[in-house]
Amino acid sequence: MSSPPWDTPDREAVYRVIAERRDMREGFLPEPVDHSVLTRVLEAAHRAPSVGLTQPWDFLIIRDAAKRERLRALAERQRASYASTLPPARAARFDGLKVEAIREAPVSIVVTCDPTRGGRNPLGRHVQPRTAHYSVACAVENLWLAARAEGLGVGWVSFFDERELAAELGLPAHVEIVAYLCAGHVAAFPPAPVLALTGWARRRPLAWAVHEEEYGRRGLPGEDTVNLLEQTAAAIGPPDATAVRDARNHQARLTKPPGSLGVLEEVSARLAGLAGQCPPPLPEPAAVAVFAADHGVHAQGVTPWPQEVTAQMVANFLAGGAVVNAFAAQVGAEVSVVDVGVAAELDAAPGLLPRKVAAGTADMTRGPAMTADEARRAVETGIEVARDLVSAGARCLVTGDMGIANTTASAALVAAFTGLPPEQVTGRGTGIDDATHARKIEVVRTALALHGLLPGDPPEAGAPPAVSRREALEVLAAVGGLEHAAIAGFVLGAAALRVPVVLDGVIAGSAALAAAALCPDVLAACVAGHRSAEPGHAAALAALGLRPLIDLELRLGEGTGALMALPLVQGAVRVLHEVATFDSAGVSGKESGDGNDVITE
């Protein structure tokens, strides 16, 4: 039999110290840390598990105020360099996270790793040489928890150039720095992590991080395996009617003629309904996810552009040289590129999210573009990207796309979901000539006929054919692209988290049709950024009942049209936050027939 468990108070104390650990950035008191207390904390760190019992850590204690001030200067330089890379909304939040711990805390503890300790063949490090560093991470966690149990605050400072710091500390060349920790008594521990309290990031629920037997099979211990798509759809609800009413009433009381902001007033009311509060949170910072994938239908000659352009443009996005990068910089949005199905293998790079489901789709004129499993996995990829970006602090999501021949798949999806004929929804994409356009229409017609999706009688205006969730996935698998399925999941993920998503052009519009078929309430989170020059996009928006904010005849994709509209979305909400009401500003409202001022209450 196993040993009896600890008494309940002891067990609860362990969980309490874990739950109440905090990364302290400020608020340290000047009183010194008792030597015996510090020794106990270091002893806890020294008891951490290590590969082969190599104990590859060392602890460098720094108390000298002058030295800590020099180290703070090193950190501030790196901090300023990082801040210069942030969009304005992120930079503003970051500015409120000043790191004063190096100066305030009476003790700094530098935790190092000696990967050579243990000699040539320490047990357990032969196959995984990085386990020395993982062992040191365990020591850091032990130190942090023991410090919290002693009532000490600890802050981890990461804004250092490692070798610059190592030189200042006189470390041997083979010794690496794992953590710079500041420790001391604090005035108070915050009720939650500071990054969560300031809105920088959100904690991911445990259910998002637990997989059963294999990666992707989600479920908490003792519970049934979760279907991510079904779980996400179940979390999506209709707009909050009370919040919508409150937003409209508030608009009527603002210092402007009622209705004078036109469509923007409706946008603000819809976002209030999505958030369930008035005013809704400002939709910033914003994050663009450019979903990239290749298409087997490219072989049918629907575009003169070679398929290799998809991977080349991904490299351009990551280098910051595309239009989406310029527009994102203009409006202060962050750009990530999601490889959900690029045919080529892509090198790792900052901003690239490697989530490849398959190396492109199959030719939809010869069979399904995706298997049912690939379509489902692509949708789940989009859901998880939405979750990750929102957890990282995004308060508005923006759809982007890249994939040579993806407007062909978009036309097929729009026709399948709206019941409109291929010639009415198939556009010229990158600017093809008449012959190629005619070819493209026939390719779309052939694919729809092959899969039993060719429209019959024209549907009523604004009434797309009703399809089940299973049928929607089947349509995606038959004629969609991996990026279409991922964008559909991205929209679903945003809606489940009550975060607005600004849709780009025809690729996003066709994906939104799929998302709405999977869960109709998803539309509460959707804002149509613009109307593309592609005819299929206008058809998709009409079927979805979404009104585009701008119409500039754009047809680039990438997320560019949505980014152009982003300031309008943000401005619509900012009005509810910042514009004075008639009564608060002392401004007279419109006079009624009896001569009394009218202020809608």
C-alpha positions in Angstrom: 0.0 0.0 0.0 1.1 3.6 -0.6 2.0 5.8 2.3 -1.0 7.6 3.8 -1.6 11.1 2.5 -0.6 14.1 4.4 -3.0 15.6 6.8 -5.5 18.0 5.1 -3.9 21.2 6.4 -0.5 20.2 5.2 -1.8 19.2 1.8 -3.8 22.5 1.5 -0.7 24.5 2.4 1.2 23.0 -0.5 -1.6 23.9 -3.0 -2.0 27.3 -1.4 1.6 28.3 -1.8 1.5 27.2 -5.5 -1.7 29.2 -6.1 -0.4 32.3 -4.3 3.0 32.5 -6.0 3.4 35.8 -7.8 6.0 37.4 -10.0 6.7 40.6 -8.1 7.8 43.6 -10.2 7.6 46.3 -7.5 6.5 46.9 -4.0 9.6 45.5 -2.3 10.4 46.7 1.2 13.9 47.9 2.2 14.3 45.6 5.2 16.9 42.9 4.7 16.2 39.2 4.3 17.3 37.2 7.3 20.3 34.9 6.5 18.6 31.8 7.9 15.5 32.5 5.8 17.5 32.9 2.7 19.4 29.7 3.4 16.2 27.7 3.8 14.9 29.1 0.5 18.2 28.1 -1.2 18.1 24.7 0.4 14.6 24.1 -1.1 16.0 25.1 -4.5 19.0 22.8 -4.0 16.6 19.8 -3.4 15.1 20.1 -6.9 15.2 17.0 -9.1 18.1 16.9 -11.6 19.0 14.6 -14.4 21.4 12.0 -13.1 21.6 13.9 -9.8 24.0 16.2 -11.5 22.7 19.3 -9.7 23.9 21.6 -12.5 22.8 24.8 -10.7 24.7 27.5 -8.8 23.3 30.5 -7.0 25.0 33.9 -7.1 23.8 36.2 -4.3 24.1 39.9 -5.0 23.3 42.5 -2.3 25.6 45.4 -3.2 23.4 48.3 -4.2 25.9 49.8 -6.6 26.3 46.5 -8.5 22.5 46.1 -8.6 22.2 49.6 -10.1 24.7 48.7 -12.8 22.7 45.6 -13.6 19.5 47.5 -13.6 21.0 49.8 -16.3 21.7 46.7 -18.5 18.1 45.6 -18.1 16.7 49.0 -18.8 18.6 49.1 -22.1 17.2 45.8 -23.2 13.7 46.7 -22.0 13.8 49.9 -24.1 14.8 47.9 -27.1 11.9 45.5 -26.6 9.4 48.4 -26.1 10.4 49.9 -29.4 9.2 46.8 -31.2 5.7 46.9 -29.7 2.5 48.4 -31.3 1.2 51.5 -29.5 -1.5 49.7 -27.5 0.9 47.1 -26.3 3.6 49.6 -25.6 1.2 51.6 -23.4 0.4 48.6 -21.3 4.1 47.7 -21.1 5.0 51.1 -19.9 2.9 50.5 -16.9 4.9 47.4 -16.0 8.0 49.2 -14.9 10.6 46.9 -13.4 12.0 48.4 -10.2 12.7 45.1 -8.5 16.4 45.1 -9.1 16.7 48.4 -7.3 14.1 47.9 -4.6 14.6 44.2 -3.6 17.5 43.8 -1.1 18.7 40.6 -2.7 19.3 39.4 -6.2 19.8 35.7 -6.9 21.3 34.7 -10.3 20.6 31.0 -11.0 23.1 29.5 -13.4 23.5 26.2 -15.3 26.7 24.3 -15.8 25.8 21.8 -18.6 29.2 20.2 -18.3 28.6 19.1 -14.7 28.4 15.3 -14.3 31.1 14.6 -16.8 30.8 12.9 -20.2 27.9 10.5 -19.6 25.6 11.5 -16.8 22.5 9.4 -16.5 19.6 10.7 -18.6 21.4 13.4 -20.6 22.7 11.3 -23.5 19.6 11.6 -25.6 18.3 14.9 -24.2 21.2 17.2 -23.6 19.0 20.1 -22.6 17.8 18.3 -19.5 20.5 20.1 -17.5 18.6 23.4 -18.1 15.3 21.8 -17.3 16.7 20.7 -14.0 17.7 24.2 -13.2 14.2 25.4 -14.1 13.0 23.0 -11.4 15.4 24.6 -8.9 14.0 28.0 -9.8 10.5 26.9 -9.1 11.4 25.3 -5.8 13.1 28.6 -4.8 10.1 30.6 -5.8 7.6 28.5 -3.9 9.8 28.3 -0.8 10.2 32.1 -0.8 6.4 32.5 -1.0 6.0 30.2 2.0 8.4 32.4 3.9 6.5 35.5 2.9 9.1 36.7 0.5 8.3 38.1 -2.9 10.3 37.1 -5.9 10.5 38.7 -9.3 12.1 37.2 -12.5 13.9 39.8 -14.6 14.4 38.6 -18.2 15.5 41.8 -19.9 19.1 40.9 -20.2 21.6 40.0 -22.9 22.9 36.9 -21.3 26.5 37.2 -22.2 26.6 40.9 -21.3 25.2 40.0 -17.9 27.6 37.1 -17.6 30.5 39.3 -18.3 29.4 41.8 -15.6 29.1 39.0 -13.1 32.4 37.4 -14.1 30.9 34.0 -15.0 33.0 31.4 -16.8 32.3 31.1 -20.5 30.7 27.6 -20.2 28.3 28.7 -17.4 24.8 29.9 -18.6 22.3 32.1 -16.9 18.9 30.6 -16.5 17.2 33.2 -14.2 17.9 36.6 -12.6 15.6 36.7 -9.5 14.9 39.6 -7.1 13.9 38.6 -3.6 12.7 40.5 -0.5 9.8 41.3 1.7 6.9 43.0 0.0 4.1 45.3 1.1 1.4 43.0 -0.2 0.9 40.2 -2.7 -1.5 41.0 -5.5 -4.7 38.8 -5.7 -3.7 37.6 -9.2 -0.7 37.7 -11.5 0.1 41.3 -12.4 0.1 40.5 -16.1 -3.5 39.3 -15.8 -4.6 42.2 -13.7 -3.2 44.7 -16.2 -4.7 43.0 -19.2 -1.4 42.0 -20.7 -2.4 38.3 -20.8 -4.9 35.8 -19.6 -4.4 32.5 -17.9 -5.3 29.5 -20.0 -7.8 27.2 -18.4 -6.5 23.8 -17.4 -8.9 22.1 -19.7 -7.1 23.7 -22.7 -3.8 22.1 -21.7 -4.8 18.4 -20.8 -4.6 15.7 -23.5 -5.5 12.1 -23.0 -3.2 9.4 -24.4 -2.2 11.4 -27.5 -1.9 15.1 -28.3 -5.2 16.5 -29.4 -7.5 14.2 -27.5 -8.6 16.6 -24.8 -10.1 15.8 -21.5 -9.6 16.3 -17.8 -8.9 13.1 -15.7 -12.0 11.1 -15.1 -14.0 13.1 -17.7 -15.0 12.2 -21.2 -12.7 13.2 -24.1 -13.7 16.6 -25.4 -14.6 17.4 -29.0 -13.0 20.8 -29.4 -15.3 21.9 -32.1 -18.4 20.9 -30.2 -17.1 22.4 -27.0 -16.3 25.7 -28.7 -19.7 25.9 -30.4 -21.4 25.2 -27.1 -19.7 28.2 -25.6 -21.0 30.6 -28.2 -24.2 32.3 -27.3 -26.4 35.1 -28.7 -25.7 38.8 -28.0 -26.7 40.1 -24.6 -29.9 42.0 -25.3 -29.6 44.2 -22.2 -26.1 45.3 -23.2 -27.2 46.1 -26.7 -30.1 48.2 -25.4 -27.8 50.0 -22.9 -25.4 50.8 -25.7 -28.1 52.3 -27.9 -29.5 54.3 -25.1 -26.1 55.6 -24.2 -25.5 56.6 -27.9 -28.7 58.6 -27.7 -27.4 60.6 -24.7 -24.0 61.5 -26.2 -23.2 65.0 -27.3 -24.2 64.5 -30.9 -27.4 64.2 -32.9 -28.9 60.8 -32.5 -27.8 58.4 -35.2 -25.2 60.8 -36.6 -22.5 58.2 -36.4 -24.5 55.9 -38.7 -23.2 52.4 -39.0 -20.6 52.9 -36.2 -23.4 53.2 -33.6 -24.7 49.8 -34.6 -21.1 48.4 -34.4 -20.7 49.7 -30.9 -24.1 48.2 -29.9 -23.2 44.8 -31.4 -19.9 44.7 -29.6 -21.6 45.6 -26.4 -23.9 42.7 -26.9 -21.0 40.4 -27.7 -19.2 41.5 -24.5 -22.3 41.5 -22.4 -21.5 44.9 -21.0 -21.7 48.6 -22.0 -19.4 50.0 -22.8 -17.6 46.9 -24.2 -13.8 46.6 -23.8 -11.8 48.6 -26.2 -10.9 46.2 -29.1 -7.2 46.8 -28.7 -4.5 45.5 -29.0 -5.5 43.7 -32.2 -3.8 40.7 -33.6 -3.8 39.6 -37.2 -3.5 35.9 -38.0 -2.5 35.2 -41.6 -3.4 31.6 -42.4 -1.3 30.2 -45.2 -1.9 27.1 -47.3 -1.6 25.7 -50.8 -4.3 24.2 -53.1 -4.3 21.2 -55.3 -6.8 22.8 -57.7 -3.8 25.0 -58.7 -3.0 22.2 -61.2 -6.2 23.1 -63.2 -4.7 26.4 -64.5 -6.9 28.7 -62.5 -4.1 31.3 -61.9 -0.9 32.2 -63.7 1.0 32.5 -60.4 3.2 29.6 -59.5 2.4 27.7 -56.3 5.8 28.6 -54.9 4.6 32.1 -54.3 2.7 31.0 -51.2 5.9 30.1 -49.3 7.7 33.1 -50.8 5.0 35.5 -49.5 5.1 33.8 -46.1 8.8 34.7 -46.0 7.9 38.2 -47.0 5.3 38.5 -44.2 7.8 37.3 -41.6 10.4 39.8 -42.9 7.9 42.6 -42.6 7.9 43.5 -46.3 4.2 42.9 -47.3 1.3 45.2 -47.4 -0.3 43.5 -44.4 2.8 44.5 -42.4 2.6 48.1 -43.5 -1.1 48.4 -42.7 -0.7 46.6 -39.4 2.1 48.9 -38.4 -0.1 51.9 -39.3 -2.9 50.8 -37.0 -0.8 49.2 -34.3 -1.7 45.5 -34.8 0.6 42.5 -34.4 1.0 40.0 -37.3 1.4 36.3 -36.9 1.6 33.8 -39.8 0.0 30.4 -39.4 1.3 27.6 -41.6 -1.7 25.5 -41.7 -1.0 23.9 -45.1 1.9 25.3 -47.1 3.3 22.7 -49.5 6.9 23.7 -48.8 8.7 23.2 -45.5 9.2 26.5 -43.8 12.1 27.5 -41.6 11.4 28.6 -38.1 11.1 32.4 -37.7 9.7 34.9 -35.2 6.0 35.3 -35.9 5.6 31.9 -37.6 3.2 29.5 -36.0 3.9 26.0 -37.4 0.5 24.3 -37.4 0.7 22.3 -40.7 -2.2 19.9 -41.0 -1.2 18.8 -44.5 1.1 20.0 -47.3 -1.7 21.6 -49.2 -5.1 20.2 -50.3 -5.8 17.7 -53.0 -7.4 18.7 -56.3 -11.1 19.2 -55.6 -12.0 18.4 -59.2 -10.7 14.9 -58.8 -11.8 14.2 -55.2 -12.3 15.8 -51.8 -9.8 18.6 -51.2 -9.3 17.3 -47.6 -10.2 14.3 -45.6 -12.8 14.7 -43.0 -10.1 14.5 -40.3 -7.9 17.1 -42.0 -10.9 19.5 -42.2 -11.7 19.0 -38.5 -8.1 19.4 -37.5 -7.8 22.6 -39.5 -10.9 24.0 -37.8 -9.4 23.1 -34.4 -6.2 24.8 -35.4 -8.0 28.0 -36.0 -9.8 27.7 -32.6 -6.5 27.2 -30.8 -4.8 30.1 -32.6 -7.7 32.3 -31.5 -7.3 31.0 -27.9 -3.6 31.6 -27.9 -3.8 35.1 -29.2 -6.5 36.1 -26.8 -4.6 34.5 -23.9 -1.6 36.5 -25.0 -3.6 39.7 -24.6 -5.3 40.4 -27.9 -8.7 42.1 -27.5 -9.6 42.0 -31.2 -8.7 39.5 -33.9 -8.3 40.1 -37.6 -8.4 37.5 -40.3 -5.6 37.2 -42.9 -4.9 34.6 -45.6 -2.3 33.6 -48.1 -2.6 30.8 -50.7 -2.2 30.8 -54.4 -5.5 29.6 -56.0 -7.5 30.2 -52.8 -10.1 32.4 -54.5 -11.1 29.3 -56.5 -11.8 27.4 -53.3 -13.6 30.4 -52.0 -15.9 30.6 -54.9 -16.8 27.0 -54.5 -17.5 27.5 -50.8 -19.7 30.5 -51.5 -21.7 28.7 -54.2 -22.1 25.7 -51.9 -23.2 27.6 -48.9 -25.4 30.2 -50.7 -26.8 28.2 -53.5 -25.7 30.8 -56.1 -24.3 29.7 -59.5 -20.5 29.5 -60.0 -20.5 32.3 -62.6 -22.1 34.7 -60.1 -19.6 34.2 -57.3 -16.3 33.4 -59.2 -14.1 36.5 -59.6 -10.7 37.3 -61.2 -8.6 36.8 -58.1 -5.2 38.2 -58.8 -6.4 39.8 -62.0 -6.6 36.9 -64.5 -7.6 37.3 -68.2 -11.0 36.4 -69.7 -9.9 32.9 -70.8 -8.5 32.0 -67.4 -11.6 33.4 -65.7 -13.8 31.2 -67.9 -11.6 28.3 -67.1 -11.9 29.1 -63.4 -15.7 29.2 -63.5 -15.8 25.8 -65.1 -13.3 24.3 -62.6 -15.6 25.5 -59.8 -18.6 24.1 -61.6 -16.8 20.7 -62.1 -15.8 20.5 -58.4 -19.3 21.3 -57.2 -20.9 18.8 -59.5 -18.4 16.1 -58.5 -19.3 16.5 -54.8 -23.1 17.0 -55.3 -22.9 20.6 -54.4 -23.9 22.2 -57.6 -26.7 24.7 -56.9 -30.2 24.0 -58.0 -33.0 26.5 -57.9 -31.8 30.0 -56.8 -32.3 30.6 -53.1 -34.3 33.5 -51.7 -32.3 36.6 -51.1 -30.4 36.5 -47.9 -31.4 32.9 -47.2 -28.4 30.5 -47.6 -29.3 26.8 -47.6 -29.6 25.4 -44.1 -26.9 22.8 -43.4 -26.0 20.8 -40.3 -22.7 21.0 -38.5 -21.7 17.7 -40.1 -22.7 18.8 -43.6 -20.7 22.1 -43.1 -17.6 20.1 -42.3 -18.3 17.9 -45.4 -18.5 21.0 -47.6 -15.3 22.3 -46.2 -13.6 19.0 -46.8 -14.9 18.7 -50.3 -14.1 22.1 -51.8 -12.4 24.2 -49.2 -8.9 25.1 -48.3 -7.0 24.4 -45.1 -6.8 28.1 -44.5 -10.6 28.4 -45.0 -11.2 25.7 -42.4 -8.7 27.3 -40.0 -10.3 30.8 -40.4 -13.7 29.3 -39.7 -12.3 27.9 -36.5 -10.6 31.2 -35.8 -14.0 32.9 -36.0 -15.6 30.3 -33.8 -12.8 30.6 -31.2 -13.1 34.4 -31.1 -16.9 34.1 -30.6 -16.6 31.6 -27.8 -14.2 34.0 -26.0 -16.6 37.0 -26.7 -13.8 38.8 -28.6 -14.6 40.6 -31.9 -13.1 39.4 -35.1 -12.8 41.7 -38.1 -13.2 39.8 -41.4 -11.1 40.5 -44.5 -12.2 39.7 -48.0 -13.6 36.8 -50.0 -11.5 34.1 -48.3 -12.7 35.3 -44.8 -16.2 35.7 -46.1 -16.4 32.1 -47.4 -14.9 30.8 -44.2 -17.4 32.9 -42.2 -20.2 31.1 -44.1 -18.8 27.8 -42.9 -18.4 29.1 -39.4 -22.0 30.3 -39.4 -23.2 26.9 -40.7 -21.2 25.3 -37.8 -22.8 27.7 -35.2 -25.2 30.5 -36.3 -24.6 32.6 -33.2 -20.9 33.1 -34.3 -22.1 36.1 -36.3 -22.4 38.2 -33.1 -18.6 38.4 -33.0 -18.1 39.2 -36.7 -17.5 42.6 -38.2 -17.2 42.8 -42.0 -14.1 45.0 -42.5 -14.7 45.7 -46.2 -16.3 44.6 -49.4 -13.8 43.0 -51.8 -13.9 43.4 -55.5 -14.5 39.7 -55.7 -18.2 39.0 -56.5 -18.3 36.1 -54.2 -17.5 38.3 -51.2 -20.6 40.5 -51.7 -22.7 37.3 -52.0 -21.2 35.9 -48.8 -21.8 39.2 -46.9 -25.4 39.3 -48.1 -26.0 35.8 -47.0 -24.4 36.5 -43.6 -26.3 39.7 -43.1 -23.1 41.7 -42.5 -22.6 45.2 -43.7 -19.1 46.1 -44.7 -17.5 49.2 -43.2 -15.5 50.2 -46.3 -15.6 49.5 -50.0 -12.4 50.4 -51.7 -12.3 47.7 -54.4 -9.6 45.9 -52.6 -8.8 42.3 -53.6 -5.3 41.7 -52.1 -6.3 39.5 -49.1 -3.6 39.1 -46.4 -5.9 40.9 -43.9 -5.4 44.3 -45.6 -9.0 45.4 -45.9 -9.8 44.3 -42.4 -6.9 46.4 -41.1 -8.1 49.4 -43.0 -11.4 49.1 -41.1 -9.9 48.4 -37.7 -9.7 52.0 -36.6 -13.4 52.4 -37.4 -14.2 49.5 -35.1 -12.0 50.8 -32.4 -13.4 54.3 -32.8 -16.9 53.1 -32.5 -16.2 51.6 -29.1 -14.1 54.5 -28.0 -17.1 56.8 -28.4 -18.9 54.9 -25.7 -16.0 55.2 -23.4 -14.9 58.8 -23.9 -17.6 61.0 -25.4 -19.6 63.1 -22.8 -23.3 62.9 -22.4 -25.6 65.9 -22.7 -26.2 66.0 -19.0 -22.5 65.5 -17.9 -21.3 68.1 -20.4 -24.1 70.6 -19.6 -25.1 70.7 -23.2 -28.8 71.2 -24.1 -30.4 68.5 -26.1 -32.8 68.8 -29.0 -36.0 70.8 -28.0 -39.3 69.0 -28.0 -42.5 70.5 -29.3 -43.3 72.0 -25.9 -40.0 73.8 -25.7 -38.4 71.3 -23.2 -35.1 69.8 -23.9 -35.2 66.2 -24.8 -32.5 63.9 -23.5 -33.3 60.2 -24.0 -33.0 58.3 -20.8 
